[in-house]
Amino acid sequence: MTAELRCFTVHVDTGRWSGTVLTTVDLLVPRGRITAVLGGPGAGKTMVAHALTGHLPDTAQSRGEVLIDGRIVADDGWPELRGGTVGYIPQEGVTSFAPGKTVGKQLRELEQRHRAWTVQQACAAAHYPEYAADLLPHENSGGQIQRAALAAALLPAPAVLIADSPAASLDRETAYHVWKSLRDYADSGAAVLAISNDVPMLIAGGFADRMVIMHAGRILAGGTPAQLAESDDAYVRALIRSGL
């Protein structure tokens, strides 16, 4: 299964601020691969994740197409895709959980609903510590709740997994293991898109099959790290070479 954006443009108008945050973005996330999206603040990376999961904000207007497994997804088609077919790890992992129940109880509820992975399998893959599952979401540390969100996303065994900064709050060793889990998940046949600015980790670990560089809502370049390091674009070269 694949995920794709075709000529996708997003304009946001909050009433106080108005601007185009994605401009004619074409992006393919193939099965069995990790596609990493990189870029500085305001590049549009998180909006790409929102588009591919049907979570565009109410203040956004979009043009273009979102395709899952080659089929265009209409706005009313997202509820049946979320979770089971398209998994999402948000930038703030705590938003994956309701505030009033322990993380473990919510993970067990997901396990019963989807009956794909077990909670033990998902937590082991996400390196989420067993003791933290007895805590409420806000009682988990930032790194713990981010790993819990990864476990929650893995439980339904989605064919497409979108991860927004999945290791941003983690120490280097744990981050490596989380990236390794995403690598293994892609190798099992899933289409994985990961948003990250940790270029050294992605390159040293060989985690990303393809890197896509964004700036000001546009895709500047895409390719392997070796290809991008020789790009004609100075911004792209500098970003990639910072991790070599």
C-alpha contacts under 8 A as a table, 3 or more apart, distances in Angstrom:
res1	aa1	res2	aa2	distance
1	M	30	P	7.12
1	M	31	R	5.52
1	M	68	I	7.12
1	M	69	D	4.76
1	M	159	A	6.21
1	M	160	V	7.01
1	M	190	A	7.16
1	M	191	A	6.67
2	T	28	L	7.30
2	T	29	V	5.66
2	T	30	P	4.79
2	T	31	R	5.46
2	T	67	L	7.91
2	T	68	I	5.79
2	T	69	D	4.81
2	T	70	G	6.95
2	T	160	V	6.93
2	T	191	A	5.95
3	A	28	L	6.07
3	A	29	V	5.07
3	A	30	P	6.75
3	A	52	L	7.13
3	A	66	V	7.55
3	A	67	L	5.73
3	A	68	I	4.64
3	A	69	D	6.26
3	A	70	G	7.54
3	A	160	V	6.95
3	A	191	A	7.29
4	E	26	D	7.48
4	E	27	L	5.53
4	E	28	L	4.46
4	E	29	V	5.99
4	E	52	L	7.43
4	E	66	V	5.78
4	E	67	L	5.04
4	E	68	I	6.51
4	E	70	G	7.81
5	L	8	F	5.94
5	L	25	V	6.62
5	L	26	D	5.24
5	L	27	L	5.05
5	L	28	L	6.55
5	L	52	L	7.37
5	L	64	G	7.50
5	L	65	E	5.84
5	L	66	V	4.83
5	L	67	L	6.46
6	R	24	T	7.48
6	R	25	V	6.43
6	R	26	D	4.68
6	R	27	L	6.72
6	R	64	G	5.78
6	R	65	E	5.13
6	R	66	V	6.52
6	R	67	L	7.96
7	C	23	T	7.69
7	C	24	T	4.16
7	C	25	V	5.02
7	C	26	D	5.25
7	C	63	R	7.60
7	C	64	G	5.08
7	C	65	E	6.89
8	F	22	L	7.01
8	F	23	T	6.51
8	F	24	T	4.70
8	F	25	V	4.81
8	F	26	D	6.63
8	F	62	S	7.07
8	F	63	R	5.62
8	F	64	G	4.24
8	F	65	E	6.18
8	F	66	V	7.81
9	T	20	T	7.50
9	T	21	V	7.57
9	T	22	L	4.85
9	T	23	T	4.52
9	T	24	T	5.02
9	T	25	V	6.53
9	T	62	S	5.49
9	T	63	R	5.17
9	T	64	G	6.34
10	V	20	T	5.85
10	V	21	V	5.70
10	V	22	L	4.92
10	V	23	T	6.75
10	V	60	A	6.38
10	V	61	Q	5.68
10	V	62	S	4.40
10	V	63	R	6.62
11	H	18	S	7.44
11	H	19	G	5.71
11	H	20	T	4.14
11	H	21	V	5.91
11	H	22	L	7.14
11	H	60	A	5.56
11	H	61	Q	5.26
11	H	62	S	6.32
12	V	17	W	7.80
12	V	18	S	5.54
12	V	19	G	5.52
12	V	20	T	6.16
12	V	21	V	6.99
12	V	59	T	5.53
12	V	60	A	4.32
12	V	61	Q	6.34
13	D	16	R	7.41
13	D	17	W	5.80
13	D	18	S	4.19
13	D	19	G	6.59
13	D	59	T	5.53
13	D	60	A	6.51
14	T	17	W	5.33
14	T	18	S	6.30
14	T	59	T	5.64
15	G	18	S	7.05
20	T	23	T	6.88
20	T	217	G	7.55
21	V	42	G	7.82
21	V	43	A	7.81
21	V	44	G	5.87
21	V	47	M	7.58
21	V	216	A	7.09
21	V	217	G	5.03
22	L	25	V	6.57
22	L	44	G	6.05
22	L	47	M	7.43
22	L	48	V	7.87
22	L	216	A	7.68
22	L	217	G	4.15
22	L	218	R	6.19
23	T	217	G	5.65
23	T	218	R	5.58
24	T	64	G	7.72
24	T	218	R	7.21
25	V	217	G	7.96
25	V	218	R	6.27
25	V	219	I	6.49
26	D	219	I	7.90
29	V	33	R	7.50
29	V	34	I	7.69
29	V	35	T	6.19
29	V	191	A	6.01
29	V	192	V	6.81
29	V	193	L	6.43
30	P	33	R	5.95
30	P	35	T	7.99
30	P	191	A	5.33
30	P	192	V	7.75
31	R	160	V	7.78
31	R	186	A	7.19
31	R	189	G	5.65
31	R	190	A	5.05
31	R	191	A	3.89
31	R	192	V	7.32
32	G	186	A	4.69
32	G	187	D	5.17
32	G	188	S	6.57
32	G	189	G	4.17
32	G	190	A	5.07
32	G	191	A	5.47
32	G	192	V	7.61
33	R	186	A	5.34
33	R	187	D	6.83
33	R	189	G	7.69
33	R	190	A	7.17
33	R	191	A	5.74
33	R	192	V	6.20
33	R	208	A	7.55
33	R	209	D	5.97
33	R	210	R	8.00
34	I	182	L	7.90
34	I	183	R	6.91
34	I	186	A	6.21
34	I	191	A	6.72
34	I	192	V	4.79
34	I	193	L	5.72
34	I	194	A	6.98
34	I	207	F	7.10
34	I	208	A	5.06
34	I	209	D	5.44
34	I	210	R	6.78
35	T	192	V	6.26
35	T	193	L	4.80
35	T	194	A	6.22
35	T	208	A	5.91
35	T	209	D	6.10
35	T	210	R	5.00
35	T	211	M	5.87
35	T	212	V	7.29
36	A	193	L	5.84
36	A	194	A	4.79
36	A	195	I	5.68
36	A	196	S	6.83
36	A	208	A	5.96
36	A	209	D	7.87
36	A	210	R	6.27
36	A	211	M	4.77
36	A	212	V	6.09
37	V	45	K	6.55
37	V	193	L	7.40
37	V	194	A	6.24
37	V	195	I	4.83
37	V	196	S	6.42
37	V	211	M	5.92
37	V	212	V	4.77
37	V	213	I	6.01
37	V	214	M	7.14
38	L	45	K	7.09
38	L	195	I	6.24
38	L	196	S	5.71
38	L	197	N	5.54
38	L	211	M	7.14
38	L	212	V	6.12
38	L	213	I	4.98
38	L	214	M	6.12
39	G	43	A	5.63
39	G	45	K	7.16
39	G	197	N	6.72
39	G	213	I	5.68
39	G	214	M	5.00
39	G	215	H	5.96
40	G	43	A	5.57
40	G	197	N	7.72
40	G	214	M	7.81
40	G	215	H	6.92
41	P	44	G	7.88
42	G	45	K	7.72
42	G	215	H	7.54
42	G	216	A	6.22
42	G	217	G	7.41
43	A	214	M	5.53
43	A	215	H	4.41
43	A	216	A	4.54
43	A	217	G	5.10
43	A	218	R	7.37
44	G	47	M	5.26
44	G	48	V	6.43
44	G	214	M	7.05
44	G	215	H	7.30
44	G	216	A	6.64
44	G	217	G	4.73
44	G	218	R	7.55
45	K	48	V	5.25
45	K	49	A	6.72
45	K	195	I	6.58
45	K	214	M	7.14
45	K	217	G	7.87
46	T	49	A	4.99
46	T	50	H	6.27
46	T	164	D	6.69
46	T	195	I	7.43
47	M	50	H	4.86
47	M	51	A	6.09
47	M	56	L	7.23
48	V	51	A	5.10
48	V	52	L	6.26
49	A	52	L	5.24
49	A	53	T	6.31
49	A	162	I	6.43
49	A	163	A	7.66
49	A	164	D	6.87
50	H	53	T	5.29
50	H	54	G	5.89
50	H	55	H	4.56
50	H	56	L	5.14
51	A	54	G	5.25
51	A	55	H	6.16
51	A	56	L	5.75
51	A	66	V	7.31
52	L	55	H	7.80
52	L	66	V	6.61
52	L	162	I	7.67
53	T	78	W	7.53
53	T	82	R	7.01
53	T	86	V	6.75
53	T	87	G	7.78
53	T	88	Y	6.99
53	T	162	I	7.58
54	G	75	D	7.16
54	G	78	W	6.00
56	L	60	A	6.42
57	P	60	A	5.43
65	E	72	I	6.38
65	E	73	V	7.56
66	V	72	I	5.63
66	V	73	V	5.76
67	L	70	G	5.33
67	L	71	R	4.91
67	L	72	I	4.30
67	L	73	V	5.70
68	I	71	R	5.35
68	I	72	I	6.60
68	I	73	V	6.81
73	V	77	G	5.80
73	V	78	W	7.03
74	A	77	G	5.19
74	A	78	W	7.23
75	D	78	W	6.09
76	D	79	P	6.96
77	G	80	E	6.34
77	G	81	L	7.02
78	W	81	L	5.11
78	W	82	R	6.06
79	P	82	R	5.58
80	E	84	G	7.62
81	L	84	G	6.04
81	L	85	T	4.95
81	L	86	V	5.67
82	R	85	T	6.02
82	R	86	V	4.94
82	R	87	G	6.20
82	R	88	Y	7.97
83	G	86	V	5.38
83	G	87	G	4.84
83	G	88	Y	7.39
83	G	153	A	6.96
83	G	156	P	6.30
83	G	158	P	6.56
84	G	87	G	6.87
84	G	114	H	7.32
84	G	156	P	5.25
84	G	157	A	6.83
84	G	158	P	5.19
84	G	159	A	7.81
85	T	156	P	7.97
85	T	157	A	7.79
85	T	158	P	4.53
85	T	159	A	5.28
85	T	160	V	6.19
86	V	158	P	5.37
86	V	159	A	6.32
86	V	160	V	4.76
86	V	161	L	5.80
86	V	162	I	7.46
87	G	153	A	5.25
87	G	154	L	7.26
87	G	156	P	7.91
87	G	158	P	5.44
87	G	159	A	7.81
87	G	160	V	6.13
87	G	161	L	4.62
87	G	162	I	6.08
88	Y	153	A	5.94
88	Y	161	L	5.89
88	Y	162	I	4.84
88	Y	163	A	5.87
88	Y	164	D	7.86
89	I	93	G	6.79
89	I	96	S	7.67
89	I	149	A	5.93
89	I	150	L	5.89
89	I	153	A	6.25
89	I	161	L	7.86
89	I	162	I	6.27
89	I	163	A	4.63
89	I	164	D	5.89
89	I	166	P	6.80
90	P	93	G	5.57
90	P	95	T	7.23
90	P	96	S	7.22
90	P	149	A	7.65
90	P	163	A	6.57
90	P	164	D	5.34
90	P	165	S	7.67
90	P	166	P	7.81
91	Q	163	A	7.84
91	Q	164	D	4.95
91	Q	165	S	5.63
91	Q	166	P	7.03
92	E	95	T	5.97
92	E	96	S	8.00
92	E	146	Q	7.07
93	G	96	S	5.67
93	G	97	F	7.94
93	G	142	G	7.84
93	G	145	I	5.50
93	G	146	Q	4.47
93	G	147	R	7.70
93	G	148	A	7.35
93	G	149	A	5.17
94	V	97	F	5.80
94	V	137	P	6.06
94	V	138	H	6.97
94	V	145	I	5.86
94	V	146	Q	7.12
94	V	149	A	7.29
95	T	98	A	7.44
96	S	149	A	5.94
96	S	152	A	7.75
97	F	103	V	7.17
97	F	106	Q	7.30
97	F	137	P	6.65
97	F	149	A	7.94
98	A	101	K	6.47
98	A	137	P	7.60
99	P	102	T	7.97
99	P	136	L	6.74
99	P	137	P	6.06
99	P	138	H	7.10
100	G	136	L	6.81
101	K	105	K	6.62
101	K	106	Q	6.84
101	K	136	L	5.89
101	K	137	P	7.68
102	T	105	K	5.36
102	T	106	Q	6.51
102	T	133	A	6.52
102	T	134	D	5.69
102	T	135	L	5.19
102	T	136	L	4.19
102	T	137	P	6.43
103	V	106	Q	5.23
103	V	107	L	6.17
103	V	132	A	7.74
103	V	133	A	4.98
103	V	134	D	6.56
103	V	135	L	6.29
103	V	136	L	5.80
103	V	137	P	5.82
103	V	148	A	7.50
104	G	107	L	5.05
104	G	108	R	6.16
104	G	133	A	4.26
104	G	134	D	5.87
104	G	135	L	7.73
105	K	108	R	5.15
105	K	109	E	6.26
105	K	133	A	7.77
106	Q	109	E	5.02
106	Q	110	L	6.34
107	L	110	L	5.09
107	L	111	E	6.23
107	L	119	V	6.38
107	L	151	A	7.93
107	L	152	A	6.17
107	L	155	L	7.95
108	R	111	E	4.90
108	R	112	Q	6.28
108	R	119	V	6.35
109	E	112	Q	5.19
109	E	113	R	6.19
110	L	113	R	5.01
110	L	114	H	6.14
110	L	115	R	7.97
110	L	152	A	7.34
110	L	155	L	6.84
110	L	156	P	7.51
111	E	114	H	5.53
111	E	115	R	5.31
111	E	116	A	7.05
111	E	117	W	6.83
111	E	118	T	5.99
111	E	119	V	6.33
111	E	155	L	6.22
111	E	156	P	7.38
112	Q	115	R	5.48
114	H	155	L	7.37
114	H	156	P	5.34
115	R	118	T	7.29
115	R	155	L	7.96
115	R	156	P	7.07
116	A	155	L	6.29
116	A	156	P	5.34
116	A	157	A	6.03
117	W	121	Q	6.23
117	W	122	A	6.44
117	W	154	L	7.29
117	W	155	L	4.87
117	W	156	P	6.37
117	W	157	A	6.46
118	T	121	Q	5.18
118	T	122	A	6.28
118	T	155	L	6.65
119	V	122	A	5.16
119	V	123	C	5.96
119	V	151	A	7.67
119	V	155	L	6.88
120	Q	123	C	5.26
120	Q	124	A	5.99
121	Q	124	A	5.21
121	Q	125	A	6.18
122	A	125	A	5.16
122	A	126	A	6.14
122	A	150	L	7.96
122	A	151	A	4.69
122	A	152	A	7.29
122	A	154	L	5.92
122	A	155	L	5.84
123	C	126	A	5.03
123	C	127	H	5.79
123	C	128	Y	4.96
123	C	129	P	7.29
123	C	130	E	7.72
123	C	147	R	7.93
123	C	148	A	7.13
123	C	151	A	5.26
124	A	127	H	4.99
124	A	128	Y	6.43
125	A	128	Y	7.87
125	A	151	A	7.19
125	A	178	V	7.46
125	A	181	S	5.70
126	A	147	R	5.40
126	A	148	A	7.05
126	A	150	L	5.86
126	A	151	A	5.40
126	A	177	H	7.92
126	A	178	V	5.91
126	A	181	S	6.78
127	H	147	R	6.57
127	H	174	T	7.42
127	H	177	H	7.35
127	H	178	V	6.99
128	Y	132	A	7.59
128	Y	144	Q	6.35
128	Y	147	R	5.36
128	Y	148	A	5.85
128	Y	151	A	7.43
129	P	132	A	5.66
129	P	133	A	7.22
129	P	144	Q	7.55
130	E	133	A	5.58
130	E	134	D	7.82
131	Y	134	D	5.97
131	Y	135	L	7.78
132	A	135	L	5.40
132	A	140	N	6.43
132	A	144	Q	7.34
133	A	136	L	7.76
135	L	139	E	5.76
135	L	140	N	6.48
136	L	139	E	5.23
136	L	140	N	6.84
137	P	140	N	5.53
137	P	145	I	6.64
138	H	141	S	7.60
140	N	143	G	7.91
140	N	144	Q	5.63
140	N	145	I	5.60
141	S	144	Q	5.07
141	S	145	I	6.16
142	G	145	I	5.46
142	G	146	Q	6.25
142	G	169	S	6.10
143	G	146	Q	5.21
143	G	147	R	6.37
143	G	167	A	7.88
143	G	169	S	4.91
143	G	170	L	5.12
144	Q	147	R	5.19
144	Q	148	A	6.18
145	I	148	A	4.78
145	I	149	A	6.11
146	Q	149	A	5.09
146	Q	150	L	6.45
146	Q	166	P	6.76
146	Q	167	A	7.50
146	Q	169	S	7.34
147	R	150	L	5.01
147	R	151	A	6.32
147	R	166	P	7.78
147	R	178	V	7.92
148	A	151	A	4.97
148	A	152	A	6.17
149	A	152	A	4.98
149	A	153	A	6.17
150	L	153	A	5.09
150	L	154	L	6.22
150	L	166	P	7.40
151	A	154	L	5.13
151	A	155	L	6.24
152	A	155	L	5.40
152	A	156	P	7.87
153	A	156	P	6.79
153	A	157	A	7.61
153	A	158	P	7.62
153	A	161	L	7.67
154	L	157	A	5.13
154	L	158	P	6.76
158	P	161	L	6.26
158	P	190	A	7.43
159	A	189	G	7.64
159	A	190	A	4.91
159	A	191	A	6.31
160	V	190	A	5.72
160	V	191	A	4.72
160	V	192	V	5.92
161	L	190	A	7.19
161	L	191	A	6.24
161	L	192	V	4.82
161	L	193	L	6.38
162	I	192	V	5.93
162	I	193	L	4.90
162	I	194	A	6.06
163	A	166	P	5.65
163	A	192	V	7.58
163	A	193	L	6.15
163	A	194	A	4.68
163	A	195	I	6.21
164	D	194	A	5.92
164	D	195	I	4.80
164	D	196	S	7.08
165	S	168	A	5.36
165	S	194	A	6.89
165	S	195	I	5.17
165	S	196	S	4.99
165	S	197	N	7.91
166	P	178	V	7.71
166	P	194	A	7.47
166	P	195	I	7.65
166	P	196	S	7.64
167	A	170	L	5.37
167	A	175	A	5.11
167	A	178	V	6.78
167	A	179	W	7.50
168	A	175	A	7.80
168	A	196	S	7.70
170	L	174	T	6.02
170	L	175	A	5.39
171	D	174	T	5.54
171	D	175	A	5.91
172	R	175	A	5.01
172	R	176	Y	6.09
173	E	176	Y	5.18
173	E	177	H	6.56
174	T	177	H	5.11
174	T	178	V	6.23
175	A	178	V	5.07
175	A	179	W	6.18
176	Y	179	W	5.19
176	Y	180	K	6.08
176	Y	201	M	7.36
176	Y	205	G	7.70
177	H	180	K	4.85
177	H	181	S	6.15
178	V	181	S	5.00
178	V	182	L	6.38
179	W	182	L	5.04
179	W	183	R	6.08
179	W	207	F	6.77
180	K	183	R	4.89
180	K	184	D	6.10
180	K	207	F	7.17
181	S	184	D	5.07
181	S	185	Y	6.10
182	L	185	Y	4.94
182	L	186	A	6.18
182	L	192	V	7.57
183	R	186	A	5.21
183	R	187	D	6.16
183	R	207	F	5.90
183	R	208	A	7.88
184	D	187	D	4.94
184	D	188	S	6.30
185	Y	188	S	5.14
185	Y	189	G	7.04
185	Y	190	A	6.24
186	A	189	G	5.36
186	A	190	A	4.63
186	A	191	A	6.00
186	A	192	V	5.99
187	D	190	A	7.00
196	S	199	V	7.58
198	D	201	M	5.55
198	D	202	L	6.34
198	D	243	G	7.99
199	V	202	L	5.16
199	V	203	I	6.07
199	V	239	L	7.74
199	V	240	I	6.73
199	V	242	S	7.27
199	V	243	G	4.94
200	P	203	I	5.30
200	P	204	A	5.83
200	P	242	S	7.24
200	P	243	G	3.87
200	P	244	L	6.49
201	M	204	A	5.24
201	M	205	G	5.80
201	M	243	G	7.60
202	L	205	G	5.48
202	L	206	G	5.85
202	L	207	F	5.24
202	L	208	A	6.08
203	I	206	G	5.05
203	I	207	F	6.81
203	I	208	A	7.34
203	I	225	P	7.02
203	I	243	G	6.55
203	I	244	L	6.93
204	A	207	F	7.97
204	A	243	G	7.92
204	A	244	L	7.69
206	G	209	D	7.60
208	A	211	M	6.61
209	D	224	T	6.51
210	R	222	G	6.82
210	R	223	G	5.13
210	R	224	T	4.97
210	R	225	P	7.45
211	M	222	G	5.50
211	M	223	G	5.48
211	M	224	T	6.00
211	M	225	P	6.81
212	V	219	I	6.90
212	V	220	L	7.67
212	V	221	A	5.90
212	V	222	G	4.25
212	V	223	G	6.69
213	I	219	I	5.84
213	I	220	L	5.61
213	I	221	A	5.41
213	I	222	G	6.20
213	I	236	V	6.76
214	M	217	G	6.50
214	M	218	R	5.47
214	M	219	I	4.43
214	M	220	L	5.56
214	M	221	A	7.46
215	H	218	R	5.48
215	H	219	I	6.53
215	H	220	L	6.69
219	I	222	G	7.72
220	L	236	V	7.58
221	A	228	L	7.41
221	A	236	V	7.32
222	G	228	L	7.05
223	G	226	A	8.00
223	G	227	Q	5.85
223	G	228	L	6.01
224	T	227	Q	5.18
224	T	228	L	6.19
225	P	228	L	5.12
225	P	229	A	5.99
225	P	240	I	6.55
226	A	229	A	5.24
226	A	230	E	6.88
227	Q	230	E	5.54
227	Q	231	S	6.63
228	L	231	S	4.89
228	L	236	V	6.56
228	L	237	R	6.20
228	L	240	I	6.60
229	A	236	V	7.24
229	A	237	R	4.78
229	A	238	A	7.64
229	A	240	I	5.56
229	A	241	R	5.85
230	E	237	R	6.27
231	S	234	A	7.25
231	S	236	V	6.48
231	S	237	R	5.67
232	D	237	R	7.53
233	D	236	V	5.40
233	D	237	R	6.30
234	A	237	R	5.10
234	A	238	A	6.08
235	Y	238	A	5.25
235	Y	239	L	6.17
236	V	239	L	5.22
236	V	240	I	6.27
237	R	240	I	5.41
237	R	241	R	5.91
238	A	241	R	5.21
238	A	242	S	6.05
239	L	242	S	5.43
239	L	243	G	7.37
240	I	243	G	5.61
240	I	244	L	6.87
241	R	244	L	5.01
